[in-house]
Amino acid sequence: MLENQLSRYGAITREIPYLAPGAKVFLVSDSDDTTVGPLNLGAEFPVDKDGIARVYTTIQAASNAAAANRGDVAAVLPGYDHTLARNDTWSTAGIHIIGIGAAQNRPTLRFGAATDQIDVAANYVHIKGLRFLADADSVTIGLDLDTGFGGSHVENCVFDWDSNAQNFVTMLRNGQDNVVINDNQFRAEDTAGTQVGILLRQGLYPTIKDNFFYGQFDSVGSAAATAAGAIVTDTTGVVSSGIRIEDNTIVSSDTAAALLINIDGALAHRGIAVGNKLATYDTATADTAQVAFGSVLALNNQMITRDSDVQQSIVSTRLMRGVLDSG
């Protein structure tokens, strides 16, 4: 189909409606699809007139081939399954890394060792539709939005575990300004658990919105965080301002020492936590000990615990309304 390349790329751009004029599209797929087999992407999408290959077997290679701030896209095809076995660094500014596929067919990146990690070391990187899978015990960090950059956007991704005792210590760590983290799922294994879903290392104006957290966020332990929790600030001593934690759903399956939102009270972090739905199966820990907003103001968050069938509202940082238990 080489004579019909415009149509072939057109089929892909329907999945990427924000493709910029002049941007290049790079395809990422398993090796059996890139050179042979029914897809044979290397033949369908040959090297372009600039001498640049369009088909790769790793996101890292596609990111390296892209040009900064051109709006290039690395489209990761359905069913892609890649084990990192390294520390990858996605460092092309303005790139869109888009997973095409859903549910179990979502492109997957496996973290097969505790030291495997993905760093985002560029401005305005957009990551969508990928599955980050802990395939080893206590993977230190899944996705790290590095300090010194800004404007990354992580959406519609899944942070997941493969089997018992395989987990992330921290699923996503942010050190950038003007970050948006929305519409993702953070799944912590019920037995071994994860320490942190999202760790706010530093950064101005982070938005954490419409995410779903489920599982245990307490078991691994790390000196890099104030404490465990689905959403946590760390102990670097860097104050974050303009924090927006909105409309997230957090379900802790832990039956003891459940931690949901945990903002360091020793630092003057500023922002708002509004409209979050908090649920915990912990019947031992006091309700007031399961959520800590620090200096972040809270408004219209709702909390339900296993030992109460009455909806409970956290209406401000210091005042709760509803049926609460003290132990």
C-alpha positions as CSV (number, residue, x, y, z in Angstrom):
1,M,0.0,0.0,0.0
2,L,2.9,2.3,-0.4
3,E,1.1,4.3,-3.1
4,N,-1.6,5.3,-0.5
5,Q,0.5,6.6,2.4
6,L,-1.7,9.7,2.9
7,S,-4.7,7.4,3.6
8,R,-2.6,5.2,5.9
9,Y,-1.4,8.1,8.0
10,G,-4.9,9.6,7.9
11,A,-6.2,6.5,9.6
12,I,-3.8,7.1,12.5
13,T,-4.5,10.9,12.7
14,R,-8.1,10.2,13.5
15,E,-6.8,8.9,16.8
16,I,-4.8,12.1,17.3
17,P,-7.1,15.0,16.5
18,Y,-4.7,17.6,17.8
19,L,-1.9,16.7,15.4
20,A,0.0,19.9,14.5
21,P,0.7,20.9,10.9
22,G,4.2,19.8,10.1
23,A,4.4,17.2,12.8
24,K,5.7,13.8,12.1
25,V,4.0,10.6,13.3
26,F,6.2,7.7,14.6
27,L,4.8,4.3,15.2
28,V,5.9,2.0,18.0
29,S,5.0,-1.7,18.0
30,D,6.4,-5.1,18.9
31,S,9.3,-6.4,16.7
32,D,7.1,-9.0,15.0
33,D,4.9,-6.2,13.6
34,T,7.6,-3.8,12.5
35,T,9.4,-6.0,9.9
36,V,7.3,-9.1,9.2
37,G,3.9,-10.5,9.8
38,P,0.5,-9.2,8.6
39,L,1.2,-5.6,9.6
40,N,4.8,-5.3,8.4
41,L,4.8,-1.7,9.4
42,G,8.3,-1.1,8.1
43,A,7.0,-1.8,4.6
44,E,3.7,0.1,5.0
45,F,5.4,3.1,6.5
46,P,8.9,3.4,5.0
47,V,11.7,5.9,5.7
48,D,10.4,9.3,4.8
49,K,11.9,11.8,2.3
50,D,14.0,13.3,5.1
51,G,15.7,10.0,5.7
52,I,14.0,9.5,9.0
53,A,12.5,6.1,10.0
54,R,8.9,6.2,11.1
55,V,8.7,2.8,12.8
56,Y,10.3,1.7,16.0
57,T,10.2,-1.0,18.7
58,T,10.6,1.3,21.7
59,I,9.1,4.6,22.8
60,Q,12.6,5.7,23.7
61,A,13.8,5.3,20.1
62,A,10.7,7.1,18.7
63,S,11.2,9.9,21.2
64,N,14.9,10.3,20.2
65,A,13.9,10.5,16.5
66,A,11.3,13.2,17.1
67,A,12.1,16.9,16.8
68,A,11.6,19.2,19.8
69,N,8.6,21.6,19.8
70,R,7.2,20.4,16.4
71,G,4.3,18.5,18.0
72,D,5.6,15.1,16.9
73,V,3.6,12.0,17.9
74,A,4.8,8.6,19.0
75,A,1.7,6.4,18.5
76,V,2.1,3.2,20.4
77,L,0.0,0.5,18.8
78,P,-2.6,-1.8,20.5
79,G,-1.2,-4.9,22.3
80,Y,2.3,-3.5,22.6
81,D,4.1,-5.1,25.5
82,H,7.7,-4.0,26.3
83,T,10.0,-4.7,29.3
84,L,12.2,-1.8,30.1
85,A,15.2,-3.4,31.8
86,R,16.7,0.1,32.0
87,N,16.1,3.7,33.0
88,D,14.5,5.4,30.0
89,T,14.5,9.2,29.5
90,W,11.9,10.9,27.3
91,S,13.6,14.2,26.6
92,T,11.9,15.6,23.4
93,A,10.0,18.8,24.2
94,G,6.4,19.0,23.0
95,I,6.2,15.3,22.0
96,H,2.8,13.4,22.3
97,I,3.3,9.8,23.4
98,I,-0.1,8.3,22.7
99,G,-1.2,4.7,23.4
100,I,-3.8,3.4,21.0
101,G,-5.9,0.7,22.6
102,A,-8.1,0.1,25.6
103,A,-8.6,-2.3,28.5
104,Q,-6.2,-5.3,28.3
105,N,-5.2,-4.2,24.8
106,R,-3.7,-1.0,26.1
107,P,0.0,-0.6,25.3
108,T,2.0,-1.9,28.3
109,L,5.4,-0.9,29.7
110,R,6.8,-3.5,32.2
111,F,9.1,-2.6,35.0
112,G,11.0,-5.8,35.4
113,A,13.5,-4.6,38.0
114,A,13.4,-2.3,41.0
115,T,15.7,0.1,39.2
116,D,13.6,0.4,36.0
117,Q,12.2,3.9,35.6
118,I,10.9,6.4,33.1
119,D,12.1,10.0,33.4
120,V,10.4,12.9,31.6
121,A,13.1,15.4,31.1
122,A,11.6,18.0,28.7
123,N,8.9,20.6,28.6
124,Y,5.3,20.1,27.5
125,V,5.4,16.3,27.1
126,H,2.0,14.7,26.7
127,I,1.5,11.1,27.8
128,K,-1.8,9.3,27.1
129,G,-3.3,5.8,27.1
130,L,-0.3,3.8,28.4
131,R,-0.2,1.1,31.1
132,F,2.8,1.2,33.5
133,L,3.1,-2.3,35.0
134,A,5.2,-3.2,38.1
135,D,6.6,-6.6,37.2
136,A,9.1,-6.7,40.1
137,D,9.0,-6.2,43.9
138,S,9.3,-2.6,45.1
139,V,10.0,-0.7,41.8
140,T,11.3,2.6,43.2
141,I,9.5,5.0,40.7
142,G,7.3,4.3,37.7
143,L,7.0,7.7,36.0
144,D,9.2,10.6,37.1
145,L,8.4,14.1,35.9
146,D,11.8,15.6,36.4
147,T,12.5,19.0,38.1
148,G,13.8,21.7,35.8
149,F,11.0,21.3,33.3
150,G,7.3,22.0,33.1
151,G,4.0,21.6,31.4
152,S,3.7,17.8,31.2
153,H,0.3,16.3,30.8
154,V,-0.4,12.7,31.9
155,E,-3.9,11.4,31.1
156,N,-5.9,8.2,30.7
157,C,-3.0,6.0,31.8
158,V,-3.0,3.0,34.2
159,F,-0.5,2.3,36.9
160,D,-0.8,-1.3,37.8
161,W,0.7,-4.4,39.4
162,D,1.3,-7.8,37.8
163,S,1.1,-10.3,40.6
164,N,1.4,-10.6,44.4
165,A,4.3,-8.6,45.9
166,Q,5.0,-6.9,42.6
167,N,4.5,-3.2,43.1
168,F,5.7,0.4,42.8
169,V,7.0,2.3,45.8
170,T,5.9,5.5,44.0
171,M,3.8,5.3,40.9
172,L,4.2,8.8,39.7
173,R,6.5,11.5,41.0
174,N,6.1,15.2,40.0
175,G,8.8,17.9,40.2
176,Q,7.5,20.1,37.4
177,D,5.4,23.3,37.3
178,N,2.1,23.6,35.5
179,V,1.5,19.8,35.3
180,V,-1.9,18.2,34.6
181,I,-2.5,14.6,35.8
182,N,-6.0,13.6,35.0
183,D,-8.3,10.7,34.2
184,N,-5.7,8.0,35.3
185,Q,-6.1,4.9,37.3
186,F,-3.7,4.0,40.2
187,R,-4.0,0.4,41.3
188,A,-2.1,-0.7,44.4
189,E,-1.9,-4.5,45.1
190,D,-4.0,-5.6,48.1
191,T,-1.4,-7.5,50.0
192,A,2.0,-5.9,49.5
193,G,0.7,-2.6,48.5
194,T,2.3,0.6,47.2
195,Q,3.5,3.5,49.3
196,V,2.5,6.5,47.1
197,G,0.2,6.9,44.1
198,I,1.2,10.5,43.2
199,L,4.1,12.1,45.0
200,L,4.3,15.9,44.8
201,R,8.0,16.5,45.0
202,Q,7.8,20.2,44.1
203,G,6.3,22.4,41.5
204,L,3.8,25.3,41.1
205,Y,0.2,24.9,39.9
206,P,-0.1,21.1,39.7
207,T,-3.5,19.9,38.8
208,I,-4.6,16.4,39.9
209,K,-8.1,15.8,38.7
210,D,-10.6,13.0,37.9
211,N,-8.2,10.1,38.9
212,F,-9.2,6.8,40.4
213,F,-7.1,5.2,43.2
214,Y,-7.7,1.8,44.6
215,G,-5.8,-0.5,46.9
216,Q,-3.3,-0.3,49.7
217,F,-1.0,2.8,50.0
218,D,1.1,2.0,53.0
219,S,3.2,-1.1,52.9
220,V,6.4,-0.5,51.1
221,G,8.0,2.4,52.9
222,S,10.5,5.0,51.5
223,A,12.5,7.9,53.0
224,A,11.6,9.9,49.9
225,A,8.1,10.7,51.2
226,T,6.5,12.2,54.2
227,A,4.3,9.2,54.6
228,A,2.2,6.8,52.5
229,G,-1.0,7.8,50.7
230,A,-2.7,8.0,47.4
231,I,-1.6,11.7,47.0
232,V,1.4,12.8,49.1
233,T,3.9,15.6,49.4
234,D,7.5,14.7,50.2
235,T,10.1,16.0,52.6
236,T,12.4,18.0,50.3
237,G,11.5,21.3,51.9
238,V,10.3,22.8,48.6
239,V,6.9,24.5,49.0
240,S,4.3,23.9,46.3
241,S,1.7,26.6,45.5
242,G,-1.4,26.6,43.4
243,I,-2.1,22.9,44.2
244,R,-5.4,21.7,42.8
245,I,-6.7,18.3,43.9
246,E,-10.2,18.0,42.5
247,D,-12.8,15.3,41.8
248,N,-10.6,12.3,42.5
249,T,-12.0,9.0,43.8
250,I,-9.8,7.2,46.4
251,V,-10.7,3.8,47.7
252,S,-8.3,2.3,50.3
253,S,-8.6,-1.4,50.7
254,D,-6.3,-1.4,53.7
255,T,-8.0,-2.4,56.9
256,A,-5.5,-0.7,59.1
257,A,-3.5,2.5,58.8
258,A,-5.3,3.6,55.7
259,L,-3.9,6.8,54.2
260,L,-5.7,8.8,51.5
261,I,-4.5,12.4,51.0
262,N,-1.4,13.3,53.0
263,I,-0.1,16.8,52.6
264,D,2.9,17.7,54.8
265,G,1.8,20.1,57.5
266,A,5.3,21.3,58.3
267,L,5.5,23.2,55.0
268,A,3.2,26.0,53.8
269,H,1.8,24.2,50.7
270,R,-1.0,26.3,49.2
271,G,-4.0,25.2,47.2
272,I,-7.3,23.5,47.3
273,A,-8.7,20.0,47.6
274,V,-12.3,20.1,46.4
275,G,-15.0,17.5,45.5
276,N,-12.9,14.4,46.2
277,K,-14.7,11.1,47.1
278,L,-12.8,9.2,49.8
279,A,-13.6,5.7,50.9
280,T,-11.7,3.5,53.3
281,Y,-12.1,-0.1,54.7
282,D,-10.0,0.8,57.7
283,T,-12.1,0.4,60.9
284,A,-9.2,0.9,63.4
285,T,-7.7,4.2,62.5
286,A,-9.5,7.4,63.4
287,D,-11.2,9.1,60.4
288,T,-9.3,12.3,61.1
289,A,-6.0,10.4,60.9
290,Q,-6.7,9.1,57.4
291,V,-6.7,12.5,55.7
292,A,-4.2,15.3,56.2
293,F,-4.5,18.5,54.2
294,G,-1.8,20.5,55.8
295,S,-2.1,24.1,54.6
296,V,-4.1,23.1,51.6
297,L,-7.7,24.2,52.1
298,A,-10.4,21.5,51.7
299,L,-14.0,22.1,50.4
300,N,-16.9,19.7,49.8
301,N,-14.9,16.4,50.0
302,Q,-16.9,13.4,51.0
303,M,-15.6,10.4,53.0
304,I,-17.2,7.1,53.9
305,T,-15.6,4.4,56.1
306,R,-16.5,0.7,56.5
307,D,-17.6,1.2,60.0
308,S,-20.2,3.8,59.1
309,D,-23.1,3.8,56.6
310,V,-23.5,7.6,56.9
311,Q,-22.0,9.8,54.3
312,Q,-19.4,12.0,55.9
313,S,-18.3,15.4,54.6
314,I,-14.9,17.1,55.2
315,V,-15.9,20.7,54.8
316,S,-12.7,22.4,55.7
317,T,-9.1,21.7,56.8
318,R,-10.1,21.5,60.4
319,L,-13.8,20.8,60.5
320,M,-15.6,17.6,59.6
321,R,-19.4,17.1,59.5
322,G,-21.1,13.8,59.8
323,V,-20.8,10.6,61.8
324,L,-17.1,10.2,62.6
325,D,-15.2,7.8,64.8
326,S,-12.2,8.7,67.0
327,G,-10.6,5.3,66.9
